[in-house]
Amino acid sequence: MSTELAELLRHHRSTAGLTQAELADRSGVSLRAISDLERAQALRPQQRTIDALADALALGGEPLDRFRRSARTAPPRKATTPRAHGLVGREQELADLIDYLTPGAVAVLYGPAGSGKTALAVHAASKLRDRFPDGVVRLDMAGRDPVVLLGHVLDALGAQVRNRPLDLPGLTALCRRELRDRRLLLVLDHAEDEAQTRPLLLHGPGSAVVVTTRRATSGFAVGPLTEFDAITLLARMIGQDRVTAESAAARHVVNLCGRLPLALRLVGGTMAPQWTLAGTAGQLANEPALVVAYRRLDPTTALVLRRLTLAPVVDVEIAAALTDTVAAEALDRLVSAGFLDSRYRMPSLVREFAAVRLRAEGDAGAVRGSETRLTRLLLSRIADTPRSSESATFARPPGQEWWTRTLHTGIRLGLHTEVLAAVTALHRYTHVPARWTEVFTLAADAARAIDDTAAEAANLNNLGWAIRTLENRSDSAIRLHQKAYRIAEGAEKGWSLLHRGIAEYQSCRTEIALASVESGIGYLAGTSLRLTMAQSVRARLLDVLGRHSEALPVHRDAVDTLRLDLDCDTPTLAGAIVRLGSCLAALRLWPEACATFRESARLFAAADMPLDAAHSRLRMVSALFHLGRTADAEEQLADLRTRPLPFHRALTELHAAGGPDLTP
C-alpha cells in the first residue's frame, strides 16, 4: 500500500483530534482496518473505505483529491529474492548456470538428495538481480497442488486474490498474463517430475526458470563436491585447526560422506569438541552419515526430530504439542546440527529418515497422542484465522498447503467437532483457489458422524457449490441441494433452493430455476445478506426471461442494500450496479443506464480490476450512442484503446455474449 496514504491518514486524524477508535466509530470502518492503513499494511483499500474515512474526517478540495489519489498509487509488487547462504565450491557449476540463465531459459538442476541443488539455485538467483529486476519467485514443489502453487506465484507478484479463477485452467491463464511482461527468475524447488513442473512453465520471454529435482537425466548435474571443497566445508563446521590436525582422517570422513553437503553438515554439526575425526571415520565406515549424526543427538532432541515428521509445518508451539514438552532448545539444537534450516524446514532426505525412525522407535499410543494434540492445534489455527482488513483484495489465509491433510487427519482421529469449526472458518475464503470439493466433503462427513443435521445440510450446499463451480457438474449439484433441503431447517432450506436454482439455470432450465429461487426467498426473511443475494439472483433470472420491468425494482433494492453495508466490498457493489445498468439498458432507459455504467466502471477501476472496468465502459459507450452523444462515445472508445489488453479482451467477451451494440 502507498506509504503516502498512511501518512495522510495519520495527519488528518491527528488534525481532527480523533483516536483510531473514535475514527472507527465515526466512519463505520473497523479499528483493525484503520490500524492496518496507518501502518501501510493493507495491500489496497476499498474505494468505499476511503470515501467513508474522508467523510468522517470532513475532507474536501485538494486534501480530498490527494487523499483519494494516494489510495490508488500502490506500486506493483516485486518478487522477493530468497536469501543466499554461503556456498562452498561449485564455482564452475555456478558460472555455467549464470551464463545459461538468460531470458527465456529453463535450467534443470538434478542430482541426489543432499547434493546442494537448492543452495546452488538460490546462490545463482542472488547473483542475477540485475538481469531479472522483478525479483525471484521460489516455490517448494514437494507434494504441492498446482492450484496452490499458482496461487503462490500470483501472491508473490502482488496480484489480487479477489476474483481470481478457482480452477486450474483459469489460474494458468491469469498467471501467464501476469508473468508475460515481467523479468523475473522462477525457482521450482524439489520438483517431483516433469508432469508436476509443466503447469508452472508460464514465464514470458523476459523471465527464466530453474528447476531442482532428483529425477532427471539431462540438464545441470549437481554431484558430490571435490575433495578440496568438501574438506573446506567440514572445516567451516568444526574449525580449521581440527581438520589440519587430522588431515588424513578428514579426507577419509568427507569421502565416507560421499562428499555431499548435507551429509557433511550433519556430521560436522553433531561433532562434539572432544570427538576425533578418526573416531568419526570409524563410525562412518559402519553406518551412513545420517545415522551417525542421528545417534549423536540427545534423546529429547531425537524425539523432537522424529515427531516433527507428523507435522506439515514446524514452529515452537507445534514442536511442543508433538512432544508435550518445551521444545525451543531442541529445535535450536536441530538447526545447529543441520537437521533443520533456520526456518525449521527439514530437508526431504532427513524427513524420510526420521519418518522411518518414528515407525521403528515410536510407541504407537504416544505417537497417536502427539498426532491428536498436533491436529487439535492445527484445526484451532484454521478456525481462528481472521479475515484480512478491509481491502479490495482479500488476503490468502495461511496454511493452505496443509488444510486438507489436517482435515483428513482430524476425521481419522474422530475430531469431528473441531473439523466442522475449521471448515466453517474456511468458508470465508472460498474466493481462494483450493480443493473445495474435498474440504466440504470432509465437513459433511464430520457432521454426519456426530449427527449434526444442520451442519450436514450447510456443507452439502457448500459441496454443491464447489461441484457446480469447479467441476461444472450442475446435475450432481442439484441432487446435493435436494438432499440438503430435505434435512435442513429454516434459512438453510432457502439457501438450498437458491443454490438449486442457480444449478438449474446453468442446466438451461430457467423457468424451473426461477421457481426454485422464488420458493427459497420465503425462507430467507431476516437474513439480510442472503436475502439480498437471493433477490439479486431472482432479478437476473427475470432479465433472462425478458421480464425486465419486474426485475428493475429488485435490482434497485439490491444496490441500495449493498450501498448501506460497509462490509460489502467494492467489486460486489460494482457487480450489482452493472446488473442494474443492464436491466435499465434492456428497458431503453439510456440516461440512467449510462450513469449507472459510469459508476460501476469507476468502482472497478478503484478496485484495480481493469477488465471489469473496460466491460462497464463499453456498456456506457453503447448507452452514449443510443443517446445520440456520438462524440462522447468516440472519446470514451479512444481512451479505452490506450489500454489495448483489457479493451480488446472485454470487447471480445461482450461480442461473444451478444452485446452491447457499439454502433451509433
C-alpha positions as CSV (number, residue, x, y, z in Angstrom):
1,M,0.0,0.0,0.0
2,S,1.1,3.6,-0.6
3,T,3.0,5.0,2.5
4,E,1.6,8.4,1.4
5,L,-1.9,7.2,2.3
6,A,-0.7,6.0,5.7
7,E,1.0,9.4,6.4
8,L,-2.1,11.4,5.2
9,L,-4.5,9.3,7.3
10,R,-2.4,9.8,10.4
11,H,-2.1,13.5,9.7
12,H,-5.8,14.1,9.1
13,R,-6.9,12.0,12.1
14,S,-4.5,13.9,14.3
15,T,-5.7,17.3,13.0
16,A,-9.3,16.2,13.7
17,G,-8.3,15.3,17.2
18,L,-9.6,11.7,16.9
19,T,-8.2,8.5,18.2
20,Q,-8.3,5.5,15.9
21,A,-11.2,4.1,17.9
22,E,-13.1,7.4,17.5
23,L,-12.5,7.5,13.8
24,A,-13.7,3.9,13.6
25,D,-17.0,4.8,15.4
26,R,-17.5,7.9,13.2
27,S,-16.7,6.3,9.8
28,G,-18.0,2.8,10.3
29,V,-14.6,1.4,9.2
30,S,-13.2,-1.2,11.6
31,L,-10.5,-0.3,14.0
32,R,-8.3,-3.1,12.6
33,A,-8.6,-1.7,9.1
34,I,-7.7,1.8,10.2
35,S,-4.7,0.5,12.1
36,D,-3.5,-1.5,9.1
37,L,-3.9,1.5,6.8
38,E,-1.9,3.8,9.1
39,R,0.9,1.2,9.3
40,A,0.7,0.7,5.4
41,Q,-0.2,-3.0,6.0
42,A,-3.3,-3.2,3.7
43,L,-2.4,-4.0,0.1
44,R,-5.0,-1.7,-1.4
45,P,-8.0,-0.2,0.4
46,Q,-11.6,-0.2,-0.9
47,Q,-12.8,2.9,-2.6
48,R,-15.8,2.9,-0.2
49,T,-13.5,2.6,2.8
50,I,-11.6,5.7,1.5
51,D,-14.9,7.6,1.0
52,A,-16.1,6.7,4.5
53,L,-12.9,7.9,6.1
54,A,-12.9,11.1,4.0
55,D,-16.4,11.9,5.1
56,A,-15.6,11.2,8.7
57,L,-12.6,13.5,8.5
58,A,-14.6,16.2,6.7
59,L,-12.0,16.3,3.8
60,G,-12.7,18.5,0.8
61,G,-11.0,20.2,-2.1
62,E,-7.3,19.4,-2.8
63,P,-6.8,17.5,0.5
64,L,-9.7,15.1,-0.5
65,D,-8.3,14.7,-4.0
66,R,-4.8,13.9,-2.7
67,F,-6.2,11.5,-0.1
68,R,-8.1,9.6,-2.9
69,R,-5.1,9.6,-5.3
70,S,-2.8,8.2,-2.6
71,A,-5.1,5.2,-2.2
72,R,-4.7,4.3,-5.9
73,T,-0.9,4.5,-6.1
74,A,0.2,1.2,-4.5
75,P,3.2,0.2,-6.6
76,P,3.3,-3.2,-8.3
77,R,5.0,-5.7,-6.0
78,K,8.3,-7.3,-6.9
79,A,9.0,-10.8,-6.0
80,T,11.4,-11.3,-3.1
81,T,14.8,-12.8,-3.8
82,P,15.5,-15.7,-1.5
83,R,18.3,-15.2,0.9
84,A,21.5,-16.8,-0.2
85,H,23.7,-18.5,2.3
86,G,27.4,-19.3,1.9
87,L,28.1,-21.6,-1.0
88,V,31.3,-23.7,-0.8
89,G,32.8,-24.7,-4.1
90,R,30.6,-25.1,-7.2
91,E,32.5,-22.2,-8.9
92,Q,32.3,-23.8,-12.4
93,E,28.7,-25.0,-11.9
94,L,27.7,-21.6,-10.7
95,A,29.4,-19.8,-13.6
96,D,27.8,-22.2,-16.2
97,L,24.3,-21.7,-14.6
98,I,24.6,-18.0,-14.6
99,D,25.7,-17.9,-18.2
100,Y,22.8,-20.2,-19.2
101,L,20.1,-18.3,-17.4
102,T,19.3,-15.7,-20.0
103,P,15.7,-14.5,-20.5
104,G,13.6,-17.4,-21.8
105,A,15.8,-20.2,-20.5
106,V,14.7,-23.2,-18.4
107,A,17.6,-24.8,-16.4
108,V,17.1,-28.2,-14.7
109,L,19.5,-29.0,-11.8
110,Y,19.4,-32.7,-11.0
111,G,21.3,-34.8,-8.5
112,P,21.0,-37.0,-5.4
113,A,19.3,-35.8,-2.2
114,G,21.6,-33.6,-0.2
115,S,23.9,-32.6,-3.0
116,G,23.1,-28.9,-2.7
117,K,20.8,-28.2,-5.7
118,T,18.7,-25.7,-3.8
119,A,21.7,-23.8,-2.5
120,L,23.2,-23.6,-6.0
121,A,19.9,-22.3,-7.4
122,V,19.4,-19.7,-4.6
123,H,23.0,-18.5,-4.9
124,A,22.7,-18.1,-8.7
125,A,19.5,-16.1,-8.1
126,S,21.3,-13.8,-5.7
127,K,23.8,-13.0,-8.5
128,L,21.2,-12.3,-11.1
129,R,19.2,-9.4,-9.6
130,D,20.2,-7.0,-12.4
131,R,19.3,-9.5,-15.2
132,F,15.9,-10.2,-13.6
133,P,14.9,-6.9,-11.9
134,D,11.4,-8.1,-11.0
135,G,12.9,-10.5,-8.5
136,V,12.8,-14.2,-7.8
137,V,9.8,-16.4,-7.0
138,R,10.8,-19.6,-5.3
139,L,8.3,-22.5,-4.9
140,D,8.7,-25.6,-2.8
141,M,7.1,-28.1,-5.1
142,A,7.3,-31.1,-2.7
143,G,3.8,-32.6,-2.6
144,R,2.1,-29.4,-3.6
145,D,-1.2,-29.0,-5.6
146,P,-0.7,-27.0,-8.8
147,V,-3.6,-24.7,-7.9
148,V,-1.9,-23.8,-4.6
149,L,1.5,-23.3,-6.4
150,L,0.0,-21.0,-9.0
151,G,-1.7,-19.1,-6.2
152,H,1.7,-18.6,-4.5
153,V,3.1,-17.2,-7.8
154,L,0.3,-14.7,-8.1
155,D,0.8,-13.8,-4.4
156,A,4.5,-13.1,-4.9
157,L,3.6,-10.8,-7.9
158,G,1.1,-8.9,-5.8
159,A,-1.9,-10.0,-7.9
160,Q,-5.3,-9.7,-6.2
161,V,-6.7,-12.7,-4.6
162,R,-10.2,-11.3,-5.0
163,N,-11.9,-12.6,-8.2
164,R,-9.2,-15.0,-9.2
165,P,-10.3,-18.0,-11.1
166,L,-10.8,-21.1,-8.9
167,D,-9.9,-23.7,-11.5
168,L,-6.5,-24.7,-12.8
169,P,-7.1,-23.6,-16.5
170,G,-8.3,-20.2,-15.3
171,L,-5.4,-19.7,-12.9
172,T,-3.0,-20.8,-15.5
173,A,-4.3,-18.2,-17.9
174,L,-4.1,-15.5,-15.3
175,C,-0.6,-16.5,-14.2
176,R,0.6,-16.4,-17.8
177,R,-0.8,-12.9,-18.3
178,E,0.8,-11.7,-15.0
179,L,4.2,-13.1,-16.0
180,R,4.1,-12.1,-19.7
181,D,5.8,-8.7,-19.3
182,R,7.9,-9.5,-16.2
183,R,11.6,-10.0,-16.0
184,L,12.0,-12.5,-13.1
185,L,13.5,-15.8,-12.1
186,L,11.2,-18.6,-11.1
187,V,12.8,-21.3,-9.0
188,L,10.8,-24.6,-8.9
189,D,12.4,-26.4,-6.0
190,H,12.1,-30.1,-5.2
191,A,10.1,-30.9,-8.3
192,E,8.9,-34.5,-8.3
193,D,8.7,-35.0,-12.1
194,E,8.1,-33.2,-15.4
195,A,4.3,-33.6,-15.1
196,Q,4.3,-31.6,-11.9
197,T,6.6,-28.9,-13.4
198,R,4.8,-28.4,-16.7
199,P,1.8,-26.3,-15.4
200,L,4.3,-23.9,-13.9
201,L,6.2,-23.1,-17.0
202,L,4.3,-20.0,-17.8
203,H,7.0,-17.4,-17.9
204,G,7.3,-14.7,-20.6
205,P,10.2,-14.0,-22.9
206,G,11.9,-11.8,-20.3
207,S,12.0,-14.4,-17.5
208,A,13.8,-17.7,-16.8
209,V,13.1,-20.8,-14.8
210,V,15.3,-23.0,-12.6
211,V,14.1,-26.5,-11.7
212,T,15.7,-28.6,-9.0
213,T,14.9,-32.3,-8.9
214,R,16.3,-35.7,-8.1
215,R,14.6,-37.3,-11.1
216,A,16.1,-36.0,-14.4
217,T,18.5,-37.3,-16.9
218,S,19.5,-34.1,-18.6
219,G,20.4,-30.6,-17.5
220,F,23.0,-29.4,-15.0
221,A,24.2,-32.4,-12.9
222,V,24.9,-31.4,-9.3
223,G,27.0,-34.2,-7.9
224,P,29.5,-34.6,-5.0
225,L,31.9,-31.7,-4.1
226,T,35.5,-32.0,-4.9
227,E,37.6,-33.4,-2.1
228,F,39.1,-30.0,-1.5
229,D,35.7,-28.2,-1.3
230,A,34.3,-31.0,0.9
231,I,37.2,-30.6,3.4
232,T,36.7,-26.8,3.3
233,L,33.0,-27.2,4.2
234,L,33.9,-29.6,7.0
235,A,36.4,-27.1,8.3
236,R,33.7,-24.4,8.4
237,M,31.6,-26.7,10.5
238,I,34.2,-27.9,13.1
239,G,37.1,-25.5,12.7
240,Q,40.2,-25.4,10.5
241,D,42.6,-26.4,13.4
242,R,40.8,-29.8,13.9
243,V,40.9,-30.5,10.2
244,T,44.6,-29.6,10.0
245,A,45.5,-31.7,13.0
246,E,43.8,-34.8,11.4
247,S,44.2,-34.2,7.7
248,A,44.2,-37.8,6.7
249,A,41.2,-38.6,8.8
250,A,39.4,-35.5,7.4
251,R,39.9,-36.8,3.9
252,H,38.5,-40.2,5.0
253,V,35.5,-38.6,6.6
254,V,34.5,-36.4,3.7
255,N,34.7,-39.4,1.3
256,L,32.7,-41.6,3.6
257,C,30.1,-38.8,3.5
258,G,30.0,-39.1,-0.3
259,R,31.3,-35.5,-0.4
260,L,27.6,-34.4,-0.2
261,P,27.0,-31.1,1.5
262,L,24.0,-32.3,3.6
263,A,25.9,-35.3,5.0
264,L,28.9,-33.1,5.8
265,R,26.8,-30.5,7.6
266,L,25.1,-33.2,9.7
267,V,28.3,-35.0,10.7
268,G,30.1,-31.7,11.3
269,G,27.1,-30.2,13.2
270,T,26.9,-33.1,15.6
271,M,30.6,-33.5,16.2
272,A,31.4,-32.6,19.9
273,P,34.7,-30.9,20.6
274,Q,36.1,-34.0,22.4
275,W,35.4,-36.3,19.4
276,T,38.2,-37.0,16.9
277,L,37.9,-37.2,13.1
278,A,39.5,-40.6,13.3
279,G,36.7,-41.8,15.6
280,T,34.1,-40.3,13.3
281,A,35.6,-42.0,10.3
282,G,35.4,-45.3,12.2
283,Q,31.7,-44.7,12.8
284,L,31.1,-43.8,9.2
285,A,32.8,-46.9,8.0
286,N,30.0,-48.9,9.6
287,E,26.9,-46.6,9.2
288,P,25.7,-43.9,6.8
289,A,26.4,-40.3,7.8
290,L,22.7,-39.6,8.6
291,V,22.6,-42.5,11.0
292,V,25.8,-41.4,12.7
293,A,24.6,-37.8,13.1
294,Y,21.2,-39.0,14.5
295,R,22.8,-41.3,17.1
296,R,24.7,-38.3,18.4
297,L,21.5,-36.4,19.3
298,D,20.4,-36.5,22.9
299,P,17.1,-38.4,23.5
300,T,14.9,-35.4,23.7
301,T,16.2,-33.8,20.5
302,A,16.0,-37.1,18.7
303,L,12.4,-37.5,19.9
304,V,11.5,-34.0,18.6
305,L,13.1,-34.8,15.2
306,R,11.1,-38.0,14.8
307,R,7.8,-36.4,15.9
308,L,8.3,-33.4,13.6
309,T,7.7,-35.7,10.6
310,L,4.0,-35.8,11.7
311,A,3.7,-32.0,11.1
312,P,3.1,-30.3,7.8
313,V,4.7,-27.1,9.2
314,V,7.0,-26.5,12.2
315,D,7.3,-23.9,14.9
316,V,7.9,-23.9,18.6
317,E,4.3,-24.3,19.6
318,I,3.8,-27.3,17.2
319,A,7.0,-29.0,18.4
320,A,5.8,-28.6,22.0
321,A,2.4,-30.1,21.1
322,L,4.1,-33.1,19.5
323,T,6.4,-33.8,22.4
324,D,4.4,-32.4,25.3
325,T,7.5,-30.5,26.4
326,V,9.2,-27.2,25.9
327,A,10.9,-27.8,22.5
328,A,12.6,-24.5,21.7
329,E,16.0,-25.6,22.8
330,A,15.6,-28.9,20.9
331,L,14.7,-27.0,17.7
332,D,17.8,-24.8,18.1
333,R,20.0,-27.9,18.5
334,L,18.5,-29.4,15.4
335,V,19.2,-26.2,13.4
336,S,22.8,-26.1,14.7
337,A,23.2,-29.8,13.8
338,G,21.9,-29.3,10.3
339,F,18.7,-31.4,10.6
340,L,16.6,-28.2,10.1
341,D,17.3,-24.9,8.4
342,S,16.9,-21.6,10.1
343,R,13.2,-21.5,9.4
344,Y,12.7,-25.0,10.9
345,R,12.3,-26.7,7.4
346,M,13.5,-30.2,7.2
347,P,15.4,-31.5,4.1
348,S,13.5,-34.2,2.3
349,L,16.2,-36.8,2.9
350,V,16.1,-36.1,6.7
351,R,12.4,-36.2,6.7
352,E,12.3,-39.6,5.0
353,F,14.9,-41.0,7.5
354,A,13.2,-39.5,10.6
355,A,9.8,-41.0,9.5
356,V,11.4,-44.4,9.3
357,R,12.9,-43.9,12.8
358,L,9.5,-42.8,14.1
359,R,7.9,-46.1,12.9
360,A,10.8,-48.1,14.3
361,E,11.2,-46.4,17.7
362,G,7.9,-44.8,18.4
363,D,5.3,-46.1,20.9
364,A,2.0,-46.3,19.0
365,G,0.0,-44.9,21.8
366,A,2.3,-42.0,22.4
367,V,2.5,-41.2,18.7
368,R,-1.3,-41.1,18.4
369,G,-1.4,-38.8,21.4
370,S,1.1,-36.5,19.7
371,E,-0.8,-36.6,16.4
372,T,-4.0,-35.8,18.3
373,R,-2.5,-32.8,20.1
374,L,-1.0,-31.5,16.8
375,T,-4.2,-31.9,14.9
376,R,-6.2,-30.1,17.5
377,L,-3.7,-27.3,17.4
378,L,-3.7,-27.0,13.6
379,L,-7.5,-27.2,13.4
380,S,-7.8,-24.4,16.0
381,R,-5.4,-22.3,13.9
382,I,-7.6,-22.7,10.9
383,A,-10.7,-21.9,12.9
384,D,-9.1,-18.8,14.4
385,T,-7.7,-17.4,11.2
386,P,-9.1,-13.9,10.9
387,R,-10.1,-12.3,7.6
388,S,-7.8,-9.6,6.4
389,S,-8.5,-6.0,7.0
390,E,-11.0,-4.2,4.7
391,S,-9.5,-4.2,1.2
392,A,-10.5,-4.7,-2.3
393,T,-8.1,-7.6,-2.2
394,F,-8.7,-10.4,0.4
395,A,-5.5,-11.9,1.8
396,R,-4.7,-15.5,1.3
397,P,-5.1,-17.3,4.6
398,P,-2.0,-19.1,6.0
399,G,-1.6,-22.8,6.0
400,Q,-3.4,-23.6,2.7
401,E,-0.9,-26.3,1.9
402,W,-1.9,-28.4,4.9
403,W,-5.7,-27.7,5.2
404,T,-6.9,-30.9,3.6
405,R,-4.2,-33.1,5.2
406,T,-5.2,-31.8,8.6
407,L,-8.9,-32.2,7.9
408,H,-8.3,-35.8,6.8
409,T,-6.3,-36.5,10.0
410,G,-9.0,-34.9,12.1
411,I,-11.6,-37.2,10.6
412,R,-9.4,-40.2,11.2
413,L,-8.8,-39.2,14.8
414,G,-12.5,-38.6,15.5
415,L,-12.1,-34.8,15.9
416,H,-15.4,-34.1,14.1
417,T,-16.5,-31.0,16.0
418,E,-13.0,-29.4,15.5
419,V,-13.1,-30.3,11.8
420,L,-16.5,-28.6,11.4
421,A,-15.3,-25.4,13.3
422,A,-12.3,-25.3,11.0
423,V,-14.3,-25.7,7.8
424,T,-16.8,-23.1,9.0
425,A,-13.9,-20.6,9.2
426,L,-12.5,-21.7,5.8
427,H,-15.8,-20.9,4.2
428,R,-14.8,-17.2,4.4
429,Y,-12.1,-17.9,1.9
430,T,-13.9,-19.6,-1.0
431,H,-12.6,-16.8,-3.2
432,V,-9.2,-18.5,-2.9
433,P,-8.5,-21.4,-5.3
434,A,-8.3,-24.6,-3.2
435,R,-9.6,-28.2,-3.1
436,W,-13.0,-27.1,-2.0
437,T,-14.8,-30.2,-3.2
438,E,-12.6,-32.3,-0.8
439,V,-12.9,-29.8,2.0
440,F,-16.7,-29.7,2.0
441,T,-17.0,-33.5,1.5
442,L,-14.9,-33.9,4.7
443,A,-17.1,-31.4,6.6
444,A,-20.3,-33.2,5.5
445,D,-18.8,-36.5,6.7
446,A,-17.8,-34.9,10.0
447,A,-21.3,-33.5,10.5
448,R,-22.9,-36.9,9.7
449,A,-20.6,-38.6,12.2
450,I,-21.9,-36.6,15.1
451,D,-25.5,-36.4,13.8
452,D,-25.4,-32.6,13.3
453,T,-28.0,-32.3,10.5
454,A,-27.8,-28.5,10.4
455,A,-24.1,-28.6,9.7
456,E,-24.5,-31.5,7.3
457,A,-27.1,-29.6,5.3
458,A,-24.9,-26.5,5.2
459,N,-21.9,-28.4,3.9
460,L,-23.9,-30.3,1.4
461,N,-24.9,-26.9,0.0
462,N,-21.3,-25.8,0.1
463,L,-20.3,-29.1,-1.7
464,G,-22.9,-28.5,-4.4
465,W,-21.5,-25.0,-5.0
466,A,-18.0,-26.5,-5.3
467,I,-19.0,-29.2,-7.7
468,R,-21.0,-26.8,-9.8
469,T,-18.4,-24.1,-9.8
470,L,-15.2,-26.1,-10.1
471,E,-16.3,-29.2,-11.9
472,N,-19.2,-27.9,-14.0
473,R,-21.4,-30.7,-12.7
474,S,-24.8,-29.0,-12.3
475,D,-26.9,-32.1,-12.2
476,S,-24.8,-33.6,-9.4
477,A,-25.0,-30.2,-7.6
478,I,-28.8,-30.3,-7.9
479,R,-29.0,-33.7,-6.2
480,L,-26.9,-32.4,-3.3
481,H,-29.0,-29.3,-2.8
482,Q,-32.2,-31.5,-2.9
483,K,-30.6,-33.7,-0.2
484,A,-29.7,-30.7,1.9
485,Y,-33.2,-29.3,1.5
486,R,-34.7,-32.5,2.9
487,I,-32.7,-32.3,6.1
488,A,-32.3,-28.6,6.5
489,E,-34.4,-26.2,8.6
490,G,-35.3,-22.6,8.3
491,A,-33.0,-20.3,6.3
492,E,-30.8,-23.2,5.2
493,K,-33.8,-24.6,3.3
494,G,-34.0,-21.3,1.4
495,W,-30.2,-21.5,0.8
496,S,-30.7,-25.0,-0.7
497,L,-33.4,-23.8,-3.0
498,L,-31.4,-20.7,-4.1
499,H,-28.3,-22.9,-5.0
500,R,-30.5,-25.4,-6.7
501,G,-32.0,-22.6,-8.8
502,I,-28.5,-21.4,-9.9
503,A,-27.6,-25.0,-10.9
504,E,-31.0,-25.4,-12.8
505,Y,-30.2,-22.2,-14.7
506,Q,-26.7,-23.5,-15.6
507,S,-28.5,-26.6,-16.9
508,C,-30.6,-24.3,-19.2
509,R,-33.8,-24.7,-17.1
510,T,-34.6,-21.1,-16.4
511,E,-38.3,-21.4,-15.5
512,I,-37.5,-24.1,-13.0
513,A,-34.6,-22.1,-11.7
514,L,-36.8,-19.0,-11.1
515,A,-39.4,-21.1,-9.3
516,S,-36.8,-22.6,-7.0
517,V,-35.3,-19.2,-6.2
518,E,-38.7,-17.7,-5.5
519,S,-39.6,-20.6,-3.2
520,G,-36.3,-20.1,-1.4
521,I,-36.8,-16.4,-0.8
522,G,-39.7,-17.1,1.6
523,Y,-37.3,-19.0,3.9
524,L,-34.7,-16.2,3.9
525,A,-36.6,-13.4,5.6
526,G,-34.5,-11.9,8.4
527,T,-31.2,-12.9,6.8
528,S,-30.3,-9.6,5.1
529,L,-27.2,-10.6,3.1
530,R,-28.6,-14.0,1.9
531,L,-32.0,-12.4,1.1
532,T,-30.2,-9.7,-0.9
533,M,-28.3,-12.3,-2.8
534,A,-31.4,-14.3,-3.5
535,Q,-33.3,-11.3,-4.7
536,S,-30.4,-10.4,-7.0
537,V,-30.4,-13.9,-8.5
538,R,-34.1,-13.7,-9.0
539,A,-33.7,-10.4,-10.8
540,R,-31.1,-11.8,-13.1
541,L,-33.4,-14.8,-13.9
542,L,-36.2,-12.4,-14.7
543,D,-33.9,-10.5,-17.0
544,V,-33.0,-13.7,-18.8
545,L,-36.7,-14.4,-19.3
546,G,-37.2,-10.9,-20.7
547,R,-39.3,-9.7,-17.7
548,H,-37.2,-6.6,-17.2
549,S,-39.9,-4.4,-15.7
550,E,-40.3,-6.9,-12.8
551,A,-36.5,-7.2,-12.4
552,L,-35.8,-3.5,-12.2
553,P,-37.1,-2.7,-8.7
554,V,-35.4,-5.8,-7.4
555,H,-32.1,-4.7,-8.8
556,R,-32.6,-1.2,-7.3
557,D,-33.3,-2.7,-3.9
558,A,-30.2,-4.9,-4.1
559,V,-27.9,-2.0,-4.9
560,D,-29.4,0.2,-2.2
561,T,-28.9,-2.5,0.4
562,L,-25.3,-3.1,-0.6
563,R,-24.5,0.6,-0.5
564,L,-25.5,0.7,3.1
565,D,-23.5,-2.4,4.0
566,L,-19.9,-1.3,4.9
567,D,-18.9,-5.0,5.0
568,C,-19.7,-5.2,1.3
569,D,-16.6,-5.0,-0.8
570,T,-16.2,-2.7,-3.8
571,P,-16.3,-5.4,-6.5
572,T,-19.5,-6.9,-5.2
573,L,-21.3,-3.5,-5.2
574,A,-19.9,-2.7,-8.6
575,G,-21.2,-6.0,-10.0
576,A,-24.7,-5.3,-8.6
577,I,-24.6,-1.8,-10.3
578,V,-23.6,-3.4,-13.6
579,R,-26.7,-5.7,-13.4
580,L,-28.9,-2.7,-12.6
581,G,-27.4,-0.9,-15.6
582,S,-28.0,-3.9,-17.9
583,C,-31.7,-4.0,-16.9
584,L,-32.0,-0.3,-17.5
585,A,-30.5,-0.7,-20.9
586,A,-32.9,-3.5,-21.7
587,L,-35.7,-1.2,-20.9
588,R,-34.1,1.5,-23.1
589,L,-33.7,3.9,-20.1
590,W,-30.5,5.1,-21.5
591,P,-29.7,8.2,-19.4
592,E,-29.8,6.3,-16.1
593,A,-28.1,3.2,-17.7
594,C,-25.3,5.5,-18.9
595,A,-24.8,7.0,-15.4
596,T,-25.0,3.5,-13.8
597,F,-22.4,2.0,-16.1
598,R,-20.1,5.0,-15.4
599,E,-20.3,4.4,-11.7
600,S,-19.6,0.7,-12.0
601,A,-16.6,1.5,-14.2
602,R,-15.2,3.9,-11.6
603,L,-15.7,1.3,-8.8
604,F,-14.0,-1.4,-10.8
605,A,-11.1,0.9,-11.6
606,A,-10.7,1.8,-7.9
607,A,-10.6,-1.9,-7.1
608,D,-7.8,-2.3,-9.7
609,M,-10.0,-4.6,-11.9
610,P,-9.2,-3.2,-15.4
611,L,-11.0,-5.9,-17.4
612,D,-14.3,-5.4,-15.5
613,A,-13.9,-1.6,-15.7
614,A,-13.5,-2.0,-19.5
615,H,-16.7,-4.1,-19.7
616,S,-18.6,-1.3,-17.9
617,R,-17.1,1.4,-20.1
618,L,-18.0,-0.4,-23.2
619,R,-21.6,-0.7,-22.0
620,M,-21.5,3.0,-21.2
621,V,-20.3,3.7,-24.8
622,S,-23.3,1.8,-26.1
623,A,-25.6,3.9,-23.9
624,L,-24.0,7.1,-25.2
625,F,-24.5,6.0,-28.8
626,H,-28.2,5.4,-28.1
627,L,-28.5,8.8,-26.5
628,G,-27.0,10.4,-29.7
629,R,-23.9,11.5,-27.9
630,T,-21.6,10.2,-30.6
631,A,-18.7,12.5,-29.8
632,D,-18.7,11.4,-26.1
633,A,-18.9,7.8,-27.1
634,E,-16.0,8.1,-29.6
635,E,-13.9,9.9,-26.9
636,Q,-14.5,7.0,-24.5
637,L,-13.5,4.4,-27.1
638,A,-10.3,6.3,-27.9
639,D,-9.4,6.4,-24.3
640,L,-10.2,2.7,-23.9
641,R,-7.9,1.9,-26.9
642,T,-4.9,3.3,-24.9
643,R,-5.1,0.2,-22.8
644,P,-5.4,-2.4,-25.5
645,L,-5.2,-5.6,-23.5
646,P,-8.3,-5.1,-21.3
647,F,-10.1,-3.2,-24.1
648,H,-9.8,-6.0,-26.7
649,R,-10.4,-8.8,-24.3
650,A,-13.6,-7.0,-22.9
651,L,-14.8,-6.3,-26.5
652,T,-14.3,-10.0,-27.5
653,E,-16.1,-11.2,-24.4
654,L,-19.0,-8.8,-24.9
655,H,-19.4,-9.7,-28.6
656,A,-19.4,-13.4,-27.7
657,A,-22.2,-12.8,-25.2
658,G,-24.3,-11.0,-27.8
659,G,-23.8,-7.3,-27.0
660,P,-23.8,-4.5,-26.4
661,D,-24.3,-2.6,-29.6
662,L,-21.3,-0.2,-30.1
663,T,-22.5,1.4,-33.3
664,P,-24.3,4.8,-33.5
